[in-house]
Amino acid sequence: MGFFKTLFTGKEESEEDKQEQQKKNQFDVFKYDGIQAQRIGKLEYALECFRRALELRDDMETRLIYANALVSANDLEGAIEQLEKVRETAPDNKEVLLNLAELYFQTEQYEQMEDICNAALQLDDSEPATHYQLAKMYKAKGDMISAVAQCTLAISKLDEPFAEAYYLRAQLLMEMQQYTEAEADVDVILQLDEENDEYLMLKGECCEALQKPEEAKECYTKVKTINPYVTNAYLRLGAILMAEGKKDEAAKIVEEGLQLAPEELKNVNGEYSNVEQEMHDAYKAMDPLGFNVGI
């Protein structure tokens, strides 16, 4: 490199230039080694590479990659620290702000999250994702009315349905016992994804609340078919059947749910987890004398 620089410029490369070039080369090696290591699942080595690279040069792209790797390592506070540094140099980057808001939400730092969302709204108050983030924050804080309002704003900012915002608003409306409105929101997102087990569960709960047991049973049965490990579908279906006086059929449904419960539902001692214990208790309640309980 020094020879060519001398050839074309007539000047020898200074020691300072050589050191700077060496530093750049080292930075590139650490950065791209880190990227490759992350791709093949060597996360700890990748993190060390990114740390070493950033010691050599403050590079925004590398810092963003590093933050993403820290999230993968479940070091959310570390990721927040990196994104805050990026924010210092790029305060108008909406994507960084939204990622920060999500991390502050996951770490339950709601005051910081609200500040970030307000900063994002000052940049662009038409961004639906910002309103959705605020809705999640208000729900976590128990302010259901504000959460619904933010969901509505998020929905209004897009021409096509914003599925996550509709789903969250439906959940909020269910908690507020506005069942008809909740069902209307669920119907919108079921048109987008009719086999989403979470949407179907919420639809079933809406139908139960609106005294439509046949529709509720249809929803829970469909959930069982799509994802047999949704234990609540068996419980709710069993409860409806019990209310209809179909005790044997109800017990059979709940037993089926127990038999399909994945092993992860038990802790290391083989005891019942909360979910599986609930299934077990529901089954016993359907057969109080213990004639048919084989679990």
N, C-alpha and C positions, 0 to 999 in steps of 0.2 A: 504494500500500500504506500509506504514511504517512497519507494523508487518511482512509482507512477506519479505521485504527487510532485516529486522533484522534477520529473520529466516534463509535466504539463504546466507547472506553475513556476518552475525555476527556483522553488524554495524547498528546503528540507523540512520534513515533518517534525514539529517540535515535540519534546518529551510530554508536554501537556496534551497535545493532540493524540499522541500514541496512547496515553493513559485513558483519554476519553473514549477512543475507539475500542480499547480493550474492555472498558466498562460497559459500553454498548453491546459488545459481543457477549459478555457474561450475562447481561440482562436478557438478551434474546434467548440464550441457552436455557436459563432458568424459567423464563416465561413459557417457552414452547415445550420444554420437558414437563412442566406442570400441567399444561393442557393435555399432553399425551398421557401422562400418568392418571389424570382424572378420567379420561376416556376409558382406560382399561381397569378402572376401579381401585387404583392405588391412591386413595384419598389423602392419607397422612403425608405421603411423599409429595403429592401435588401441592398441599398446603405449605409445606416447607419451601418448595420451589417458588411459589408465589410470594412468600414472605421475603425470600432472598432477592427476588427480582425487584420488589418494591423498595428494598433497602438501597438498591443501585439507582433506581429511577422512579419518580412519582408519575406513573402512567395510568390514566383513567380507565382504559380498557382492561388492563391487568387487574386493577383494583375491583372492577365490576365482576370479573371472572373469579377473583379471590373471594368476593362476598358471596357469590353463588356457591362456591365450594364450601364455604363456612356453613351455609344453610344446609347443604347436603350432610355436613358433619354434625348438624344440630347445634351449632354454636351461633345462636341467633343474635346474641349480644355482640359477638365479634363481627357478624355480618352488618349489624346496625352501625357499628363504629366505622367500618369501611365505607358504607354508603353515605354516612354523614360527611366523610372526607371528600367523597365525590361531589356531594351537594355543595360543599364550600367552593369548589372550582366550577361547578355547573349548576347554579341555583335554579335555572329555568328548565331543567331536564324533568319533564313530567313523569317519565317512566321510573326514574330514580325516586321521585317523591312518592309515587304509588307503591313501589316496592318497600320503601321505608315505612309507609303507613301500614302495610300488611304485617311487617315484622313487629312494629310497635303494637299492633293488635294481638299478634300471637304471644307477645310477652306481657300483655295486659297493661301496657303503658299508654293509657287512653288519653291523657293530657297531651303527651307528645304527639300521639296519632292525630288528635284534632288540630294541633298546630300545623302539622304537615299537610293535612287535607285542606286547611284554610289557605295555606301557601299555594297549593295546587289550584284551588278555585280562583285565586287572584290571577293566576296565569291563564286559566281557561275554565270559566264556570259552566261550560257546556259539556265537560268531560263526564260521561255517565259513571265511569269506574270510581271517580272521587266521591260522588254521592252514595254509591253502593258501599264504599268503605265507611263513610260516616254512618250509614244505616246500621252496619254491623257493630260499630262502636256504641251507638245509642242503644241497640238491643242488649249488648253486654252490660251497659250501665242501667238497664231497666227502664229506659225512657222509650216506651213503645210508640207513643204518638209521633215523636220526632223521627224514630226509626222508619215508621210507615211513610212519613212525609219525604224522607230522603230516598226511600225505595221508589216512591212515585216520581220524584224528580229524575232518578236514574232511568226509569222506564220511559219517561217523556223525552229524553235526550236522544233516543235511538229510533230509527224508522222501523227496524225489525225488533221482535220481542227480545228483551234482555232476560234470559231464562233465570239466571242467579237472583236477579232482583225480584222477579215474580215469585220465585220459590221462597225467598226470605220474607217477602210481604205476606204471602199466604200463611207462613208459620206465625208471623206476628198477629195476623188477623184471627187465626185460630186461638191464640193465647188471649186475645181480646174478646173472644166468643162471637166474633162476626163471621159466622160459619158460611153464610151464602156468599159473601164477598171473597172469603178464602177459597171456596170451591171454584169460583169464577177464575181466580188467578191460576189455580192448579190446572184447570181445563186448558188454559192458554199454553202452558208448558208441556202438557201431555200431547198436544198437537205437534209439538216439536220433537218429542221423544216419548212415544207411547209405551216403551218398555223400560223406563227408568224406575227402578224399584222404590227409590225415595219419593218420587212424585206420586207413585201409585199408593204408597203407604199413607201419605198425607191426604190423598183423595179419599181413601177408605175412612180415615178419621173424620173427614168432613161429612161424608155420607152417614156415618154413625151419629154424629152430632145433629144432623138434619133428619134423623129418624128414617133413613133409607138403608135398612140392613141388607137387603138383597144386593144393592150396588156395592156396599161395603164388603160383603163376602166375595163378590166377584173380584174386587181389587186385591184383597188379601190372598185369594187363591192364585191370582196371576203373579203376585209377588213370589209366592212359594215356588212357582214354576220357573220364574226367571232367576231367582236367587234363593235356593233352599236354606241358606244360612241366616236369613233375616228372622230371628227368633220371635220378634214381636208380631209378625204376621200370623204365626201359629197361635200365640196367646190371644190376639184380638179376634181371630176367627173362632177359636174355641169359646171365647166369652159370648160371642153372638149366638153360637149354637146352644150354649148352656141356657141363655136367656129364652131361647125358643123351645126349651125342654128337651133338646136332643143331647142328653148327657153322654151316651155311649159314643156318638159321633164326635162330640167335643173332646172327650178323653182320648180318642184315637188320634185326633189332630195334634193335640199337645204332646202325646207320646211320640208321634212322628217327628215333631220338632226336636225333642230330646235326643232321639236316635241319630238325627242328622247334625246335631250340634258339634262343631269342630272341636278337636282336642284342645285348641288354644283357649277354649272357654274355661279350662281347669287350670288351677295354679300348680306349682311344682309338687305340692303335697297330695294332688289328686282330689282336692276338695272342690265343691261347686263354686263357680264365680257368681257374682250377683245376678247376671242374666240367667245362667243355667239354674241357679237356685230358685229363681222366680218361675221358671218353667216347671221345675220339680214340684214346687209348692202348688202351682196351678193344677198340675196333674193330680196330686193327692187330694186337692179340694174337690175335684170332680169324682173322686172315688174315696170318700171319707172313711169307709170301713176297711179299705185296703184289700178288697177281694181280688182286684185285677192289677194292682200296682206291682210291676216287676222291676223296679229301678231302685 
